[in-house]
Amino acid sequence: MDVSLAFLIVIFLIGFVGSFISGMVGIGGSIIKYPMLLYLPPLFGLTAFSAHEVSGISAVQVFFATIGGVWAYRKSGYLNKSLILYMGVSILVGSFVGGYGSKLMSEGTINVVYGILAALAAVMMFVPKKGIDDIPLDQVTFNKGVAAALAFLIGVGSGIVGAAGAFLLVPVMLVVLKIPTRMTIATSLAITFISSIGSTFGKIATGQVDYLPALIMVVASLLASPLGAKAGQKMNTKVLQVILAVLILATAVKIWVDIL
């Protein structure tokens, strides 16, 4: 892999843009960075990464972007502790299972799994979410069994693709568990952080991580993610939902275009 100034700048910008958006809308950002890492370097005449390399770099980066985002939300009152506990533990177990299992799958299969997950998430984002933002934060309730079971499944899927699954967590929390938007964003960052522990260490242990690009992405994440979180706290929740829906839909379309 040739390391030029252009390479460093492109990787840094991908990390910065992706992490800013992820801090803002509460997704770990691999949904944005995964395609950017796959397709942007070749456009600038740089060496392309393989899908395995990209998922390794994404996993490490998400770990740090979510730390940055959660830190920015720590005093906001939007972090729902019991939700983080139930879904965090389940998603962690699931992501270990998936991260380990991904070694046994071909690149094509990994992309198909990713495509199916993104398509499901996209459909759910367009389901109308009436009245969820009218619930006072201290009165939010949810079905613990359903939350844990869904988180486990999301963990398995996200462990396979190295995306920390937040793009699935967000629609599930909004549509199925009916959690208010800002609480969903803050809480999903925390859950994603927990799940990325599993996938990050899984990828490092199996030698799927390119350290230099991962490091550049981490620096970019720690700078950009808290900035994005601050921007997101000021935005209208409807706007945030639209941004999320568009991002998820675009990703799903892109992946399927590639597969077919």
NORFEN-V468845 format. One line per field, one symbol per residue. phi: phi as a letter, one per 20 degrees, with the letter a starting at -180 (. if undefined). psi: psi as a letter, one per 20 degrees, with the letter a starting at -180 (. if undefined). burial: b if it has 24 or more other C-alpha atoms within 12 Angstrom, else e. Layout:
# NORFEN-V468845
phi->???
psi->???
burial->???
This chain:
# NORFEN-V468845
phi->.eddfggffgfffgfffgffffffdmdfnffefgffffdfgffemefeeegffffffgfffggeffggffgfegdeneeeffffffffffffffffgffffffedeggfgffgffffffgffgffeffdfmfeeffgedfcbefffgfffffffffffffemeemffefgffffeeeleggffgffffffffgfffgffffgfffemddeffgfffffggfffefffffffffeeffffgffggffgffgfffgfffffe
psi->pporgggggggggggggghghhhgjkqiihhghghghghgghhjkrpqqrhggghgggggghghhhggggghihjijiooghgggghggghggghggghhhhhjqrgggghgggggghggggghhjppnpjhjipqhijprqohgggggghgghggghhgijqjjhihgghghgggilpqghhggghhgghhgghigghghggghjkjpohghggghgggghghghggggghhiqphggghgggggggggggggghggg.
burial->eeeeeebbebbbbbbbbbbbbbbbbbbbbbbbbbbbbbbbbeeeeeeebbbbbbbbbbbbbbbbbbbbbbbbbeeeebbbeebbbbbbbbbbbbbbbbbbbbbeeeeeebbbbbbbbbbbbbbbbbeebeebeeeeeeebebeeeebbbbbbbbbbbbbbbbbbbbbbbbbbbbbbbbbbbbbbbbbbbbbbbbbbbbbbbbbbeeebbbeebbbbbbbbbbbbbbbbbbbbbeeebbebbebbbbbbbebbbbbeeeee
